[in-house]
Amino acid sequence: MRNSIPLGRRAARALALSLTALLGVGALAGCGSEIRDSGSHRIAGGASTGIYYSYGGALAEHLRDTGFDIAVDETGGSVDNLLRVGRGEAILGFAQADAAADAVAGVGAFDEPLPVAGVARVYDEYVQVVVPADSPATEIPDLAGLRVSVGEANSGVTVIADRVLRAAGVEQGDFVSVDLSILDSAEALSRGEIDAFFWVGGIPTPGIKVLSKTTPLRMLPIRPETVEKVNPGHAGVYRLSDFPLGIYGTDAAVETMTVPNYLITSTDAPERLVYEMTQTLFESRTEIAQSVPAAALLDRRQAIFTSPLPLHAGAAEYYVQSRG
């Protein structure tokens, strides 16, 4: 029968539960020195001129301030990061939601499912299709016959570029495909060696911002019908958005596609270690945002939504403990 426990027993049980919770939190916090002394760790970043790398570097700096031996690595991007985390070569990494969906399903660039989990949804990334301001190309289908960088091998950029091009009716043989990093793409465009390049990242992306200082740029739009064709079969992670006016000196807003970006870890990573790293991620958010504007978009209410990746138990514990 409801509320049939005597007051004394209810109070005693409530006290016991409270003490259990406090002891649990105390145990989690008390192992901090042991966790920090557990060895050196790596964060799988991305290209040195991209936001993954700068975000990872800033986070690593704050983690070192709390006692961790950790550094960021330059990588090929989402696919490479997922592979590194899945193999245990990195404790943390950044990855796009679509690449992460492929990783846990063992499809696309992944021969088998990877043991990866979500730490936080950190920000949404923009698909950026960059051309010189005087380019004759005004739509994605206009890239047929042109020299186009579709991103570095083993990057999430290549995954999205292929999906967008196919959805817009541009097949692999219709254009000259080049696999370049964001830095190499920007340099090649400035020299006239390519006609366009794809990039997927937060805005402004440092490498493109630098390029825009010397080379007037435009962004090609990604139309709603293209996004609708891309989404089926890919966990519905893509959304339509407007590319902000004035970014990179552009004088018009254009439609484009966005994809959530996750901070990931291995499912086997120690719960307490992930708890403390998640805590540092949020506690250092304001300071990191001073050099990495995308960090300001980190929102505790949205961070838990890392589907189709499971949320790591250590991260989940942080969100529970930090409520209110």
C-alpha positions as CSV (number, residue, x, y, z in Angstrom):
1,M,0.0,0.0,0.0
2,R,1.4,3.5,-0.9
3,N,3.1,5.5,1.9
4,S,2.8,2.6,4.3
5,I,6.4,2.8,5.6
6,P,6.5,4.4,9.1
7,L,8.1,7.8,9.2
8,G,11.1,6.6,11.2
9,R,11.9,3.9,8.6
10,R,11.4,6.3,5.7
11,A,13.7,8.8,7.3
12,A,16.3,6.2,8.0
13,R,16.1,4.8,4.4
14,A,16.3,8.3,2.9
15,L,19.4,9.0,5.0
16,A,21.0,5.7,3.9
17,L,20.3,6.5,0.3
18,S,21.8,10.0,0.7
19,L,24.9,8.6,2.3
20,T,25.2,6.0,-0.5
21,A,25.0,8.7,-3.1
22,L,27.5,10.8,-1.3
23,L,29.9,7.9,-0.9
24,G,29.5,7.1,-4.6
25,V,30.3,10.6,-5.6
26,G,33.2,10.7,-3.1
27,A,34.6,7.5,-4.5
28,L,34.3,8.9,-8.0
29,A,36.2,12.0,-7.0
30,G,38.6,10.3,-4.7
31,C,40.1,8.2,-7.4
32,G,41.2,11.4,-9.3
33,S,44.9,11.1,-8.6
34,E,44.9,7.5,-9.6
35,I,43.1,8.2,-12.8
36,R,45.4,11.1,-13.7
37,D,48.4,8.8,-13.1
38,S,47.1,6.1,-15.3
39,G,49.5,6.9,-18.2
40,S,49.7,9.2,-21.2
41,H,46.7,9.7,-23.4
42,R,45.9,11.1,-26.8
43,I,43.0,13.1,-28.3
44,A,42.4,12.3,-32.0
45,G,42.0,15.8,-33.5
46,G,42.0,16.5,-37.2
47,A,43.8,18.7,-39.7
48,S,46.0,21.3,-37.9
49,T,44.0,24.2,-39.5
50,G,40.6,22.7,-38.6
51,I,38.4,23.2,-35.5
52,Y,38.8,19.5,-34.4
53,Y,42.5,20.1,-33.8
54,S,42.2,23.5,-32.1
55,Y,39.4,22.3,-29.9
56,G,41.3,19.1,-29.0
57,G,44.4,21.1,-28.3
58,A,42.6,23.5,-26.0
59,L,40.8,20.7,-24.2
60,A,44.2,18.8,-23.7
61,E,45.7,21.9,-22.2
62,H,43.0,22.2,-19.6
63,L,43.2,18.4,-18.9
64,R,46.9,18.8,-18.3
65,D,46.2,21.6,-15.9
66,T,44.1,19.1,-13.8
67,G,47.0,16.6,-13.9
68,F,46.4,14.4,-17.0
69,D,49.3,13.5,-19.3
70,I,47.5,14.1,-22.6
71,A,48.1,15.7,-26.0
72,V,46.2,16.2,-29.3
73,D,47.2,14.4,-32.5
74,E,46.8,15.7,-36.0
75,T,44.6,13.1,-37.9
76,G,42.7,12.6,-41.1
77,G,39.4,13.5,-39.5
78,S,36.2,11.6,-38.4
79,V,36.8,8.2,-39.9
80,D,40.5,8.2,-38.8
81,N,39.5,9.4,-35.3
82,L,36.8,6.7,-34.9
83,L,39.4,4.0,-35.9
84,R,42.0,5.4,-33.5
85,V,39.5,5.5,-30.6
86,G,38.2,2.1,-31.5
87,R,41.7,0.6,-31.5
88,G,42.5,2.2,-28.2
89,E,45.1,4.6,-29.7
90,A,43.2,7.6,-28.5
91,I,41.1,8.1,-25.4
92,L,39.0,10.9,-27.0
93,G,38.3,12.0,-30.5
94,F,35.9,14.1,-32.6
95,A,33.6,12.6,-35.2
96,Q,30.6,13.6,-37.3
97,A,27.4,11.8,-36.4
98,D,27.1,10.2,-39.9
99,A,30.5,8.6,-39.7
100,A,29.8,7.5,-36.1
101,A,26.6,5.9,-37.3
102,D,28.6,3.9,-39.9
103,A,31.2,3.0,-37.3
104,V,28.8,1.4,-34.8
105,A,27.0,-0.4,-37.6
106,G,30.2,-1.6,-39.3
107,V,29.3,-0.3,-42.7
108,G,30.8,2.2,-45.2
109,A,34.4,2.8,-44.3
110,F,34.3,0.3,-41.4
111,D,34.7,-3.4,-41.9
112,E,33.2,-4.2,-38.5
113,P,31.4,-2.4,-35.7
114,L,33.6,-0.3,-33.5
115,P,33.4,-0.2,-29.7
116,V,32.9,3.5,-29.5
117,A,30.6,5.6,-27.3
118,G,29.5,9.2,-27.0
119,V,30.9,11.7,-24.5
120,A,29.0,14.8,-25.7
121,R,27.4,16.4,-28.7
122,V,29.6,19.4,-28.9
123,Y,28.4,21.4,-31.8
124,D,26.8,21.1,-35.3
125,E,29.1,21.3,-38.4
126,Y,28.4,23.0,-41.7
127,V,29.0,21.4,-45.0
128,Q,31.0,24.0,-46.9
129,V,31.4,23.8,-50.6
130,V,34.0,26.4,-51.4
131,V,34.6,28.0,-54.8
132,P,36.4,31.3,-55.9
133,A,34.0,34.2,-56.0
134,D,34.4,34.4,-59.8
135,S,33.7,30.7,-60.4
136,P,31.1,29.9,-63.1
137,A,29.7,27.2,-60.7
138,T,26.6,28.3,-58.9
139,E,25.0,24.9,-57.9
140,I,26.4,21.5,-57.0
141,P,25.6,20.0,-60.4
142,D,27.9,22.6,-61.9
143,L,30.9,20.8,-60.4
144,A,30.7,18.3,-63.2
145,G,33.8,18.6,-65.3
146,L,35.7,20.5,-62.6
147,R,38.6,19.7,-60.3
148,V,37.1,19.1,-56.9
149,S,38.9,18.2,-53.6
150,V,36.5,15.9,-51.7
151,G,38.6,15.8,-48.5
152,E,41.5,13.8,-47.1
153,A,41.4,10.1,-47.2
154,N,39.8,8.5,-44.1
155,S,37.9,11.7,-43.3
156,G,34.2,12.4,-42.7
157,V,34.5,15.0,-45.5
158,T,34.9,12.4,-48.1
159,V,31.8,10.5,-46.8
160,I,29.6,13.6,-47.0
161,A,31.1,14.9,-50.3
162,D,30.3,11.6,-52.0
163,R,26.7,11.6,-50.6
164,V,26.0,15.2,-51.5
165,L,27.4,14.9,-55.0
166,R,25.5,11.7,-55.8
167,A,22.2,13.2,-54.4
168,A,22.7,16.2,-56.7
169,G,23.2,13.9,-59.7
170,V,27.0,14.2,-59.9
171,E,28.7,10.8,-60.1
172,Q,32.4,10.0,-59.5
173,G,33.4,9.9,-63.2
174,D,31.7,13.3,-63.8
175,F,34.4,15.4,-62.2
176,V,38.2,15.2,-61.4
177,S,38.3,14.0,-57.8
178,V,41.2,15.1,-55.6
179,D,41.9,13.9,-52.0
180,L,43.3,16.9,-50.1
181,S,43.3,18.1,-46.5
182,I,41.7,21.4,-45.6
183,L,45.2,23.1,-45.7
184,D,46.2,21.6,-49.0
185,S,42.7,22.3,-50.5
186,A,42.9,26.0,-49.5
187,E,46.4,26.3,-51.0
188,A,45.5,24.5,-54.2
189,L,42.4,26.7,-54.7
190,S,44.5,29.8,-54.2
191,R,47.0,28.6,-56.8
192,G,44.2,27.7,-59.3
193,E,45.1,24.0,-59.1
194,I,41.5,23.0,-58.2
195,D,38.2,24.6,-58.9
196,A,36.3,23.8,-55.6
197,F,36.6,21.9,-52.4
198,F,34.4,20.3,-49.8
199,W,34.9,20.9,-46.1
200,V,32.8,19.9,-43.1
201,G,33.4,21.7,-39.8
202,G,32.4,24.5,-37.4
203,I,32.5,28.1,-38.5
204,P,34.6,29.9,-39.1
205,T,37.1,27.2,-40.0
206,P,40.5,28.7,-39.5
207,G,42.0,27.5,-42.8
208,I,39.1,28.9,-44.9
209,K,39.2,32.2,-42.9
210,V,42.8,32.6,-43.7
211,L,42.2,31.8,-47.4
212,S,39.4,34.4,-47.6
213,K,41.8,37.2,-46.7
214,T,43.6,36.7,-50.1
215,T,41.1,34.9,-52.3
216,P,37.5,36.1,-52.6
217,L,35.2,33.1,-52.0
218,R,31.6,31.9,-52.4
219,M,29.8,29.0,-50.9
220,L,27.7,26.7,-53.2
221,P,24.2,26.1,-51.8
222,I,23.0,22.6,-50.8
223,R,19.3,22.6,-51.6
224,P,16.5,21.0,-49.5
225,E,15.8,18.3,-52.1
226,T,19.5,17.2,-51.9
227,V,19.3,16.9,-48.1
228,E,16.1,14.9,-48.4
229,K,17.9,12.5,-50.8
230,V,20.9,12.1,-48.5
231,N,19.1,11.4,-45.2
232,P,17.4,8.0,-45.9
233,G,19.7,5.2,-44.6
234,H,22.0,7.5,-42.7
235,A,20.2,7.8,-39.4
236,G,18.5,11.0,-40.5
237,V,21.3,13.1,-39.0
238,Y,21.5,15.8,-41.7
239,R,19.6,19.1,-41.4
240,L,19.0,22.1,-43.6
241,S,20.4,25.4,-42.4
242,D,21.5,28.8,-43.6
243,F,25.2,29.5,-43.9
244,P,25.6,32.8,-41.9
245,L,25.9,36.0,-43.9
246,G,29.4,37.6,-43.8
247,I,31.4,34.5,-42.9
248,Y,34.6,34.5,-44.9
249,G,33.6,37.9,-46.4
250,T,30.6,36.4,-48.3
251,D,27.8,38.9,-49.2
252,A,24.9,36.5,-49.4
253,A,23.3,33.8,-47.2
254,V,23.1,30.4,-48.8
255,E,21.3,27.1,-47.8
256,T,23.5,24.3,-46.7
257,M,23.5,21.1,-44.7
258,T,24.6,20.6,-41.1
259,V,25.6,17.4,-39.2
260,P,26.0,17.0,-35.4
261,N,29.6,16.6,-34.1
262,Y,30.4,14.3,-31.2
263,L,33.3,13.9,-28.7
264,I,33.8,10.2,-28.5
265,T,35.6,7.6,-26.5
266,S,35.9,3.8,-26.3
267,T,33.2,1.8,-24.7
268,D,36.0,0.2,-22.7
269,A,37.4,3.5,-21.3
270,P,37.3,3.6,-17.5
271,E,34.1,5.2,-16.2
272,R,35.9,7.5,-13.7
273,L,38.4,8.7,-16.3
274,V,35.6,9.6,-18.7
275,Y,33.6,11.3,-15.9
276,E,36.6,13.6,-15.1
277,M,37.3,14.4,-18.7
278,T,33.7,15.2,-19.3
279,Q,33.7,17.5,-16.2
280,T,36.8,19.3,-17.5
281,L,35.2,19.7,-20.9
282,F,32.3,21.6,-19.4
283,E,34.2,23.5,-16.7
284,S,36.7,24.8,-19.3
285,R,34.1,25.7,-21.9
286,T,34.2,29.5,-21.5
287,E,38.0,29.6,-21.6
288,I,38.2,27.3,-24.6
289,A,35.6,29.4,-26.4
290,Q,37.9,32.4,-26.3
291,S,40.2,30.7,-28.9
292,V,37.7,28.2,-30.3
293,P,34.3,29.9,-30.8
294,A,32.5,26.6,-31.5
295,A,33.1,25.6,-27.9
296,A,30.6,28.2,-26.8
297,L,27.9,26.0,-28.5
298,L,28.4,23.2,-26.0
299,D,25.1,22.8,-24.1
300,R,24.6,20.4,-21.3
301,R,21.0,19.9,-22.2
302,Q,21.8,18.9,-25.8
303,A,25.1,17.1,-25.1
304,I,23.5,13.9,-24.0
305,F,22.0,13.3,-27.5
306,T,24.7,11.2,-29.2
307,S,22.5,8.8,-31.0
308,P,23.1,6.3,-32.5
309,L,26.2,6.1,-30.3
310,P,25.5,5.0,-26.7
311,L,26.4,7.6,-24.1
312,H,29.4,6.3,-22.1
313,A,28.5,5.5,-18.5
314,G,31.1,7.9,-17.2
315,A,29.7,10.8,-19.2
316,A,26.2,9.8,-18.2
317,E,27.2,9.9,-14.5
318,Y,28.6,13.4,-15.0
319,Y,25.3,14.7,-16.5
320,V,23.3,13.1,-13.6
321,Q,25.6,14.6,-11.0
322,S,25.7,18.1,-12.6
323,R,21.9,18.5,-13.0
324,G,20.6,21.7,-11.4
